[in-house]
């Protein structure tokens, strides 16, 4: 509507200008046209409006996305974990977006698997993550008590700069008035990162944070979540995935945090592969009445850039003693030759997906005695499970415009898994106008906002006087003449 009004006003001014000045415009304005009264005017008019209506093009901007995964073995977050989070999130090299996936944030017992969802642990993790991300920059930050999103049709309304806040549908928490929010920002400096999406399914949990400045700079749209339970009997949430879909300008992203079937017996990899296929098939992001007019992908593979991460539980086709021997030698390349997930990338359910070079020790399973020793081994200690070490915790990606900058594990002893993270450089398509000629003419002939259908239209003499004064004032500077 605004574009049509602007064009209508510019057309009225141009027609008035052509009617009042039936001679070549001074200062060589006629160089834009052929110099004729009608033909030149039509050409000038056509070229102006053609340039105004040219289809926009796109430019690419870089975003840095941090993706992390951590199986926390059913343990609740504690304050001392802030140090571990700081090391895991690698805040010395801050990213634009943090996407964190957790597994087993609650113990996988019958009560938690078949009972009602309890948001307490997800809330506590979000509180700790938000505090860690924002306190790092010297901004004491008060996080409202937020419950994770319970609806699979989560919708992000967008960021309103005038209100200095992001609005969420389906996100419940302590209400904050504009005044109290303003006071909070003045007293505490505000938060550098904002929670964009959060979703929990039993023990699988995803949390997505974005720099607040990106909400002003880019159009963030169609933020949605989806959960797929494919554990016991194929439909309980002890295993499965939680996913987030979102669009940043013209590029769509999908983040899938997954926890797949465990086990290192022959054939257990088949159960994992089946669950991957189920997640692909059952993950959907349907449209809702709150969506904007921009289309968004409905399935995982419909997105431009996709990140799949979590405790994927793929093991090694290798005897325990041989695996430990290669680990002792730190011969990661030889060890990867027996990695189940690598084979799935070659000709299985993850064919075509990419993963960075693994140059760190297997992340599972560590002894429960809070040390750097793998569980089991020979001789086997009493009460410990015999598990061949493996790279269970992984981060994969799919799509164009993604470059991995780092891939490493952290050394927190909080659980029997070590957290893993990757930093990516991604390209985002941003709409951009290439209307150079139209801009020059429009600048040279500035439009005047004329009230329409209000009974307060300017008289011809007033319009003439205003327009001529603006043109003369503008032409006193040689800038626009040089542009012509």
N, C-alpha and C positions, 0 to 999 in steps of 0.2 A: 504494500500500500504506500509506504514512504517513497519507494522508488518511482511509482507511478505519479505521485504528487510532485516529486522533484522534476520529473520529465515534463509534466504539464506546465509547471511554472517556468521552466527553462524555455519551452516552446512558445509560451505567451510573450516572454521577454524578447525572444528572437524575432518573432513576427512583428512585434511593436518596433523593434530596432530596425528591421528591414523596411517597414512602412515609413518611418520617420526619416531615414537616412538613405535616400535613393541615389547614392553616389558611393564611390569607393571609400571605405573607411580610412581615415588618416593613419599615419605611422605604419603603412604597408600592411595593413590587415588584409588587403585584397590579395596578397601573395598566397593566402590560404585557398583562394578560389581563382576563377578565371577572370574576375574583374567585372563580369556582367551583372546587370541588376537582378534578373530572375535566375538565369542559369547558375551564376556564381553563388547566389543565395541558396538555391536548391542543393548545389554540391556541398556547400558548407554545412547545410542542415543535415544532409544525408551522411556526410562523413562524421559529423559530430555524434549523431544518434547511432550510426553503425558501430562506432568505437565504444559508445556507452553500453551497447547491447552485446559486445563481444563475449563469447563464452569464457569464463574464468579458467585459469590454469592452476596448477598446483606447484608448490615448492616443498622441499623436504626439510624438516627440522629434526635435530637429534634429541632423543630422550635416553636417559640412563635408568635402567630398571634393575633393581636388586630382587632376586628370587631366592628364597631360602626354604629349607625343609628340615624338620626336627621331630623325631619320635621321642616324646618325653616320658614314656613308660608309666603313664598314669599318675605322675606326680604333679602336685599343684605348684604354681609359681610362688616363689618367695622373694623377699627383697634382695637377698644376696645374689640372686640371679642377674641383677642389673649388670654386673661385671661380665658375666658370660654373654649376655645379650649384646653388650657393647662390642665384644670381640667378634661375635657372630655376624652382626650387622655391618661391621667394618666402616664405622662412621667417620673415620679419617678420610675416606673417599666417598662422600655422601652421594646418594643416588636421588633421582627425581621421584621415583616411585618405589615403594617397598611392598613386595608381595610375599607373605609369609604363610607357609603351610605347616600344620602340626598334625601329629598322629598321637592317639592315646592320651589326650588331655584329661581323660577320665579312665579309671581301670575298666577293662573290658569284661565286666561281670554281668551276670544275667540281669540284675536289677537295672544297670545303666543301659544295657542293650535293648531291652524290651520295655523299659519304663518311659515316662514322659521326659522330654528334653529339659535339662536343667541348665540355664544360661550362666550360672555362677562362675564356672571355670573359664569360659570364653571371655566373660567380662573382666575377670582378673588378669588374663593374658593381655587383653587390649589395654587395660590400665598400665600395665608394666611396659608394654611396647611403646605406647604413647609417651610415657614419661621418659623412657630411654632415648627415643628419637628427638624429643624436644629439649630435654635438659642438657643434651650434649652441646647445644649452642648458647648456653648461658641464659636460657629463658625458663625460669621456674614456671611450671605448667600445671594447672589444675584440670584434671580430666573429669568430666561429668560421668556419673555411673551409667554406663550404656549397656543395654541388653543387646545381644546379637540379633541380627535380622531373623525373623522366624518365617517370613513368607518367601516362597520360591520365586515370586514375581516382584523382587526388590526393584525399586525405581529411584534413581537419583534425579532430583529436580533441577540441579544446577546451582551455580554460585552467583549470588547477587552482590556486586561490589558495594552497593550503597548500604547493604545490611551487614557486610563483613562476615558472612557466614555461609555455610553450605547447608542445604535443607535435605532431609532424608525422609522418605515415606517408609513406614514399617520399622523405623528405628526409634525405640522408645527410650526416654531418659529423663533426667532432671530438666525441667523447662528452664530456659534462660531468656529473660527479656532483653530487648535491644539495649536498654540502659545498662543492665548488669553485665551484658556481654562487652559493651564498650568499656565499662569500668575494669572488667577483667583484663582486657587487652592493654589498657593503659598501665595497670598495676603490674601485670606479669609479662608484658611484651607479646602476648599472644602465642599461638602455636605455629611452628614452622611447617608441620605436617598435619594433614587432616585425614581422619578415617573415612574412606570412601565406601567400603563394603566389608561385611563380616558375616560369616555363615558357619554354623556348627551342625554336625550330624554325629551324634554319640561322641566318639573320640576324635573324629576328623574335623579339622578347623582351618579356615582360611581368613586372613586379615590383610586388607589392601589399604595402604597409606600413600598419600600424594602431597607433594609440596603445595602449599597454599597459593603460591604465586602462579602455578600452572592453571589453577581454576580461574584466574583472571585472564591469563594469556590465551588459553585454548577453550574450544567448545568441547566439554565433556558430556556425553549423552548416552542414554540407554544402558545404564549400569544395572545389571541383573545377576541373580544368583540361581543356582540349581544344585540339588543334591541327588545322588543316585546311590541307593543302598543295594549291595550285592553280596552280603556276607552269608550268614547262616540261612539255609534254604533258598539262597539267592535273593532274598529281599530284606534281610535285617542289616542294621547299620554298623555292625562291628567292622565291616569292610565296605569299601566303596569310595565315593569321591564327593567333594564340594567344589563348585566351579563359579567363577565370576566372569561375566562378559561386559565389555564396555567399549565405547568408541571415543577416541581422541581425535578431534577434527575428522579427517577422512579415512582414518585407519582404525580397524577393529582389532581388539585384543581379547584373548580368552586365556584364563589361568585355571588350571585344574590341579587341585591338591588331592592326592589319592593315597589310600592304604589298601594294598592288595593282599591276597592270600599268602599265609606264611607256609613254611615247610621246605625241607631240602631233600625229601625223598624223590625218587624218580617218578615223574608224572605231575608233581606239584606245580611245575611251571605251566602246565596245561590249564590248571585252575586260574592262575594269574592271567594267562592270555584270554581266557573266557571272560573274566571280569573286565579286562580292558575293552573287549568287544562290546560288552554290555554298557559300559560307560559311554562309549562312542554312540551307541544306538539310543540310549535313554536320556542323554543330556540334551535338553532343549531350552531355548530362551524365547518363549512365545511373546507375541505382541500384546500390549495391554492398552486400555484407553488413555493412560497417562503418557504414552510414548509420544515423541515428537514426530515430525513428518519424515525424518530421515530413516530409510530402511536399515535394519540391523540384522546380522546373521542369526539364524535360528538354531544352528547346530555347531558343534565344535569345529569341524573342518571348514565351515563357511567363513571363519575369521581370517584376517590377514596374517596375524602373528599369534602363535599359540605356544603356551608354556605348560608342560606337564611335569609335575614334580611330586615327591613324597616318598614314603616307605614302600617302594615297589616290590620289595622282597625277592627280587631275582637273585639267585645264588650262583655258585661256581660248579661246573662239571669237573670236579677235582676232589681227590681224597684229602682228608683233613691234614695229614702230615705233610703232603706235598704243597698244599696251599700255605701252610705256616712256614715252610722252608722258603718259598718265593717271597713271602711277606718279610721274612728276616733279611733277605737279600735286597729288599725294596725293588724287586724286579716287576714293576707294575705292568709293563708292556706284556711280559710273558703271562702274567696272571690274567690279564684281560682276554687272552686267547680262549679262556675257559668260561668267560662270563656269559650267563644266559641272556641277559638283556642285549648284549652286543649282537647275538645271533638273531634276536627278534628285530633288530634294526636292519639287518641284512635281508631277511626274507620272511619276517613274521608280522605280528600285529603292529609293530612300530616301524615298519619298513618306510624309509625315506625321512624319518626323524633324525635329528642331529643331537650330539652330545659332545662336550669338550673333552679333551684328553684328560684322563684320570691320572693325576700325579700325586696321589695321596693314598694312605693305607685304607683298607676296608673299614667301614664305619660300624659294623655289627659282627658279633655280639661281644660286648665287654663284660667283664666280671661285675657282679653286683656289689662287690666290695669297694666300689668307688676308687678304682685304680686304672692304670693304663694296660692292663693285662686282659687278653681275650679269654672268654669263658671256655672251660674245658681244657682240652689238650692232654698230653701224656706226661706224667701220670695225671689222671683226672682228679680234681679236688672234690671232696665230699659235698654233695648237695648242688653242685654246679651242673648246668645243662651242657651237654656236649654239642657244640655248634661249630661248624666250619666257618671261619670269618668270611664275610662277603660284603660287597658294595650294595647294600640294600637301599640306601638313601640316594636318590638320583634326581637329576634335573635335565629334561629334554626340551627341545624346541622345534617348531615347524613353521615355515613361512619365509618370505623374502624380507630383506631389510633388517636382519638381526645379526649382530656380531657379538660373540662372547668375548669379554675382556678378561675375566678371571673365573676360576672354578676351584674351590678349595673346601676343606673341612675345618671346623673349629674343634677345640680340645676341651670343651666343657665335659665334666664328669657327672653331670646331673642325672644322666640316664645311661642305659646300656647301649644307646646309639650315640654317635657323634653327629652334631648338626652339620649340614652341608649348605653351601651358598654359591651363587654365581652372579656376576655382574654383566649386564648386557648393554650394548649400544644399539638403539633401535631408531628407525626412520619413520617419522610421522608426516603424512601428507596434509599440507595446510593450503586452503583455498586462497588464491592470490589473483588480483585483477591486473591486467596488462593494458590499461586504457591510457596510454601516454598522450595521444593526440587529443582525446576527449578531455583529459585533465587540463591541457594547455588552453584549449578554447574555453572550457568552463571557467578556468581561473581568470582568463582575460575578460570574459563576459559574466561577471558574478551574478548569481541568481538572487532575487529578493523574495523573501517569504511574504506572500500576499495572502491574506485571509480569504478563504473560499466559502461562498454561500453563507456569509455572516451579515451581509448588508453593510460591511465596513470596507469595501474595496477602495483602493486609492484612486483618485481621479487621474485622468491621463496626464495632466500637467504635473501632478505630484510624482507619478511614476517616471515621467520624462526627466524631471529635475533630479530625482534620486539616482536614476540609472546613469545619467551623464556625469554626475559628480563622482560616482564610484569608478566609472571608466577612466575619467581624466586622472583621478587620484592613482589608479592602478597603473596607468601608462606613464606616469612620471618616473617610475622605476624602469630601467632598461632590461630587467630580468626576463620578462615575458617576450619582449621583442627578440631577445637573443634566442629564446626557445623556439620561436617561429622560424 
